Amino acid sequence: MRKQERADAILRKLHELYPETACTLDIDENVFHLLVRAVLSAQCTDVRVNQVTAVLFKKFPDYEDFLKAGEAKIGEIIKPCGFWKVKAHYLYEMARMIRDDFNGEIPKTQDELQKFPGVGRKVANLIVSELFGIPAVVVDTHCMRVSGRLGLSSGKNPAVIEKELMKILPEEEWAPFGHRMVDHGRAVCMARGPKCSECGLSDLCPSAEGADAKKTDGKKSGTKKYGKGSKGKKA
Ligand code: SF4
């Protein structure tokens, strides 16, 4: 099967497996809130970020309140997210830049968003795709690992992976595909030991157990084969 045909088939199957999918960080109408949640999500679970930000935004609802509060008070609340000193500094600096550099308005382009500390391409893509209706692939650790195992992307460079996925996916699928990679990465294709025998995509996956015998693209994937009891590579 050609790569594009396989990508189409994987996409159809992902829709069957995960008909409802969405970003697992809480999203409301305030763009600043999602920026904060995304910065806090580095090295932290989305569940914990949602819990912590529920408290944080009750006390400091918007960027002006972050500026009044200062880094120390922000840090006290975000401690459970880890790396709190650095993150508190990022959040305060972000609030300052919104006031001083962007006239109180959060910018709407990936390039401008990436000027904020703690905001890289992944977060910028998340913001524009979730809140500004701009199609973008969010390449996080799950997307990197699962799309790589599925032979839809290569390497470990998120920028390269993003381009590879944009080529083979319809635009309207870019953001939901990223969410479904997270769904699949959490449910079945985990970093430590994918459950290939339980995977609905195994017939289409060059990294599945026994995939050598299957017809995929007519070539082996560069990803590791996972035998019984073997460990998958870390994300
Ligand atoms: S077959 Fe295995 S490696 Fe491939 S997507 Fe499924 S769980 Fe991941």
Residues whose N, C-alpha, C, O or C-beta is under 5 A from the ligand:
A	BS01	SF4	R149 V188 C189 P194 K195 C196 C199 L201 S202 C205 S207 A208
